Amino acid sequence: MSTPTRRPEPPVTGTVAVSTGRRTAYLLVLVVLPLLALAAAVAVVWGRGIGPRDVVIAAVMYAVSIFGISVGYHRLLTHRSFRCRRPLRIALAVAGGLALQGPVTLWAAEHRRHHKYADRPGDPHSPWAYGEDGRALLRGLAHAHVGWFYTARRRSDRRHWVPDLLADPDIRRLDALYPVTVAASFLLPAAVGGLWSGSWAGMWTALFWGGLVRYAVVHHVTWSVNSIAHTFGDREFGTRDRSSDVWWVALLTFGEGWHNWHHADPTCARHGVRKGQLDASARLIRLFERAGWAFDVRWPDPRRMAARRSQAAD
């Protein structure tokens, strides 16, 4: 049986070449290291277990990271689903950086390009890039989940996709300080663990669970939106791509797995719009709005929802 080959892509406006060295760094940091961390976590749990202190630290870091990506990087800065006061904007951008998925300008640039070309040539991470038969789809899922970090020889040009963010002095400053954010993402849980336990051992276990393992889990959970939620699940709203709703992905990503409506109306602040679809990120935005910290929130439009349902039925 022949190996599925990726469909040839036409040149995409707004991309820049990526060196082999940078692609190798992506492979090591974004693909290999998280897998090693997860393997080590299984071994440690099997041999020693995990204490309640480390569970709390890891859970808090996980929540901050996921909300930082879903509310900060994604809904606020990429899609401008709402506006907020400057301190909250900076705090959400920092929280997104703690998830260790790159500077916000690069993350937003890749995601805006994904929406423009979703599941078509030009999409940086479509699971349908190699075809639709079983073997091609398996390879496509691996590509959409992690493979594209290494195989993509071109990445999104920030000057093309996110000029609004590049014009923001706060965002430019956070981009420049991203290495500091990376260090803080590991040092914060380590410091809390050491101070809480009053021991070096507590520091090291918190660094492992709240730093390394949390980082790996956050990556694979959020990447499941790119892979799983473009392949499986329900589609109630008409879109030109294969975005779908996957309940367990939505649960783990605080609402991001309700992906069908998000692609039907990308600027909407709520992704889970159907009955029973819990969207923790939308609830957090609602709390910000009620506190007066967020405004101009783009909540679901019933007329638009009805129109999109009609498109799906046709």
N, C-alpha and C positions, 0 to 999 in steps of 0.2 A: 504494500500500500504506500502510495506516495505521501511525502510529508506536506501538510498544508503550508502554503506560502502566503505571506501577507499580500493583500491586494495592492497593486502599485498606486501610489498617491500622487496627484498632481502637486506642483509647488504650491504651498500655502502661504498666502500673504500674512506677514506679521510673525515670521519665525526666524530664528537665528541658529547657526550651526553650533553644536556642542562638541567639545574636544573629547577624545578617547579617555584622557585622564579624568575629566569631570564625570563622564559616564561611568567609569570604573569606581570613582568615589561614591556615586549614587548607588551603584550595585552593592558596595560594601556596607554603607551606612544605612541605606533604606531597604535593602533586601536581605543581606546576609546577617547583619547584626540583630535585627528583630527576630529572625528565626532562631539564632543562637540563644537569645534571651528567653524565648518561649521554651526551647528545649531545656535550658537550665532551670526554668521555673518548674517544669514537670518533675525534673530530677529532685529538686529541693523539696517540693511538696511531698513527693513519694518518700523521701528519706527523713525529713524533719518537720514538715508542715509549715504553716504560716501563722504567726501570732496575731491577736486582735489589734495590737497597735499598728502593725504593718498593714493590716487590712484597711484600717481607717485612713492612714496616710495615702495608701495607693488609691482608695476610692475617691478621696478628695482631689488628688492630682488628676485622676481620670475625669471627674466631673468638670474641673476647671479646663482641662484640655479639650474635652468634647464640646462644651459650651463655647469655648474660645474659637473652635473651628466652625461650629454650626451657626452661632449667633454673630460672632465677630468677623472672622475671615469670610464666611459664606454669605449670610443674609444681610449684614450691614455693609461690608466693604466691597464685596464682589457685586452683589445685586442691588444694593441701595434700597432694601426693603423698608427701611426706616431711617430716621435721622436721630441723633442723640447729642447730648452735651459733650464737650471736648473731653473732660476727665473720663467719662464712660467709654467714649470712642477709643481713647488710648488704652484704657484698662482691658477692653475686649480684644484689641489688637495684640496686646502683650499676652493675654491668655491664649490666643490662637498660636502665638509664637512658641509658647510652652509645650504645645503638642508636637513640636519638632518636625513640621512638614514644610519648612522653608520660610523665607521672608514673605510677608503678605502680598507684596507686589507680584512675585513670581507665582504664588498660589492662585491669586485672582486672575492673572493673565492666562494661566493654563485652563482655569475653569471657564472663563469667558469664551475661550476658543472652543472648549468642549461643547458649550451650548450652541455656538454658531454652526458647528459641523456634527452635532450629536449623531453617533452611529453611522457616519458617512466618512468618506475620505477627508482627512483633515482633523478628525477627532483624535486627540492625543492618546485616548485610552478606551476605545470601544472593544467590547468582547466579540464583536462580529467582524473584526478586522481580517480574519483568515477564511471566512466563509461560514456556512450554516449547518454543515453536516456535523456528526458527533465529534470526530477527531478535531476538526477545525475549531469547533466551539470550545473544546477543552483547552486547546492552545490559546484561543482568544480570551478565555477567562483568566488564564495565567498572565497573559499580556496585560489585560485591563487591571488586574489586581496588583501586580508588582513588576511584570516584565518590562513595561514601557519605560521605566526609569532608566534602564540600561540600553534597551534597543533603540529608543528614540534618538536619532542623530540631529534632530532639530527640536528646539524648545521655543515656547512662545516669547515673542519680543515684547518686553514690558512697555516700551515706548509706543507700541502700536495698540496694545490691548488695555493698558491701565494708565493713560495719561492723567486722569483725574487723581489717581492715588499718588503718582509721581509729583504732582503739583502741590501735594499736602506736606508741609514741612515736618509735621509730626510723624507721618508715615515714612518719609525719607530718613528721619532720624532713627526710627525703629528698625528700618532695613539695615542701616549702618551698624546698629547695635545688636543685630541678630546673634552674633557669636556669644554676646553676654547673656542673651535670653536662653540660648542653648545650655550654657553653663548653669544658669539659674534653675533650669528645668530638672537638673540632677542634684544641684547643691541644696535647693529648698527642702525636698523630702529628707535628704541626708541630715541637714541641720535640725529639722523638726524631730526626726527619729533620735538623734543624739541627745538633744535637750530633753525630750520627753522621757527617755529611758535613763538618762544620766550616764551613758556608757558608749564606748566606741563600737561595741557589738550592735547596739541599737541603731547607731548611725549607718553601719554597713548594711544591715538588713533593710533599713528604710531606703537606702540608696538602691538596693537591688530591686525591691518590690515597688516602691513608689517612683523610682527613676527608670531603670532599665526595663523591667517587665511591663510597667504601665505604658512606657513609650512604645513597646512592641504591640501590646494589645490595642492601644489607640490607633496605631497605624493600620493594623489589619481590620479593625472594626470599620474605620472610615473608608478604607479602600474597598470594602464590600459594597458600598454604594456604587462605585464605578463598575464592579464586576457583576455581583449578584443582582442588584436592582436595575440592571440593564439586560437581564437575561430571563429571570424567573419572576413570578408574582402576578398581581392583578393590574389590569389597565382599564380604568373606567373613563378616563378623559382622552380625547383625541390629541395625539401629538405626531410629529413626523419622525419620531425615533422610537426606541423600544424601552423607554423608561417605565418602571413598574413599581408597585407597592409590595414591600416585603416586611411583614410585621416584626420579625425578630431583628432585622437590620435597623428598623425604625426604633425599636426599644433600646438597642445598644448605642445608637447614635443620637438619641434624644430628639427623634423626629425626622432625621434626614432620609431614612429609608422609605418614607412616603414620597417616592420619587416621581410618580406619574404626574401628580398635580404640579409639582415643582417645575417640570419641563413644560407643562401646559401654560403656566403663568410664573415665570422665573422670579419676578420681582415681588411676589406675594410673601408676606412675612410668616404665614402659616403654611406648612406643607401637608399636614394631616387634616384634610377638610371633610372627610367622610365620617359618618357616625362611628364612634368607637376608636378613632385613630388618635391616640395620645401623642401629642407633640409638645414635649417638655420645653423645647427651645422657644416655641411660640408663646407658651405660658410665661416664660421668663421675660420675653419682650413685652408682653401685656403688663407684667409687674413693673417693668421700667416705665411704661407709658403711664400707668396709674400714679407712679411716684413723681411724674413730671420730668423724668430723665430722658425719655424717648418721645418722639413726636413724628408727625407725618407718616405714621405706620400704614403700610399698604395691606389691609386685611382682605380676605377673599371677597370677590364680587359675585353675588348669586347669579347675575345675568351671564357673566363670563363662564361660570361653572356650567350653567345649563347649555350654553352654546358648545362648550367642549364635550359635554356628554353626548350631544346630538352628533358631533363629528365622529365620536367613537362608535356610535350606533350605525352610522351610514356604511 
